[in-house]
Amino acid sequence: MSVRLTDTTRLLLSLYIPSMVMSFGQGMVVPTIPMLATHFEVSVGVAAQIVTAQLIGRVLILIPAGVLIDRLGRRPMLIAGPVVIAAGALITAVSPNFWVLLAAQVVIGAGNNLWQTAREIAAIDLVRPEQRGRLLSGFMGMGSVGMSIGPLLGGWMTQSFGFHTVFWAYAVMAVATLFISFTIPETAARVRSLKPPAFSIGGLKDIDPYWRPTFVALIFNSFAAFMRGSLANAMLPLYAGSMLGYSPVEVGTLFTAMGIVNFIMIVPTGVISDSWGRKAVVVPSAVFGTLAFLGIPLFQELLPLVLLSGLLGLSNGLGLGTMASYSYDVIPPEARGRMQAFRRTIGETGGVLGPMAGGLIADLYNPALAFLCFVPLQAAAAVSIGFFARESLRNPRVTERR
């Protein structure tokens, strides 16, 4: 018996599968941090800045990517992104010193956000508002699983063959994604919208005044969530690997615990978001992240750290795509690229600042203190959405337009 897939289903699958592949490659990089510090003779705090470098690239590309996606379409950016990533990974694999390696990470970060933003908007073009939670939860869930399972393989490859092998493998994954991207048709034609002015980069004036407080709360929550994720990626390997002495494989296990919980939450998060509302998942996400940041510095044994990593996974899992779908509910269709770029630029700025501040704290004191210092910000994120944002699910101001 053959299974017939609709054109939309085939297109969504061609976006879902590369999401896993690309994030898997990103995740493999994390356990290389302690070995990079040893190989290039830099401090562990400096080595952790490979995370920062990628995030800088992601931030720098966002506004240009948003404008290009709205003006030129989704498909050209889906093709350009993997090319940029492959180039950055190849440069990293042959880097003669740490500073060239950092520059290559900026390139990789730019390519990732170029591709991911175009992928997300292409999918949003295809579905109804009440399906956005499940769609984006699936995207973010598959991406988070790849980011979490990737460290296990990355740790094994680093320990067995050296960190160079990880980046050669990452380049291969980017090339595989490129071939899939060539098969994806343009989806912008499905959206009845006007092209933005040539130099418009978006701003709060593009949002209905009714939704502006909600959008501001989403921006703040994005800042906190990106900082939470990048800080965990940078500081957890330092805390468990450099401070507590766990092996790269054991460090990878912590991230795998996050991935397992993320995977479990893919379906529930989307269903809850599309059934009970966006706030029903965004607020608990921030609360669980706060609790995990409080708990990690209190334990040194592997099992409690695995459980707390799972709690971080639950925090990430409940936020899977929800802030993005929440944002798409309030952003007009003709500004999807620019306004998501605006929100994510501020969010990813938090992601850049997290490892930078965390690395400074780790060098001056220890990685454990870095988690505690950011607890108030995570708590404030929960308050901002809980008390200042309007619920967008089945709100007439959303359903009256696509």
Secondary structure, DSSP 4 states (H G I P E B T S, - for coil): ------HHHHHHHHHHHHHHHHHHHHHHHGGGHHHHHHHHT--HHHHTHHHHHHHHHHHHHHHHHHHHHHHH-SHHHHHHHHHHHHHHHHHHHT-SSHHHHHHHHHHHHHHHHHHHHHHHHHHHTTS-GGGHHHHHHHHHHHHHHHHHHHHHHHHHHHHHH-HHHHHHHHHHHHHHHHHHHTTPPP-GGGS--PPPPTT----GGGS-GGGHHHHHHHHHHHHHHHHHHHHHHHHHHIIIIIIS---HHHHHHHHHHHHHHHHHHHHHHHHHHHHT-SHHHHHHHHHHHHHHHHHGGG--SHHHHHHHHHHHHHHHHHTTTHHHHHHHHHS-GGGHHHHHHHHHHHHHHHHHHHHHHHHHHHHHS-HHHHHHHTHHHHHHHHHHHHHHPPP-TT-HHHHT--
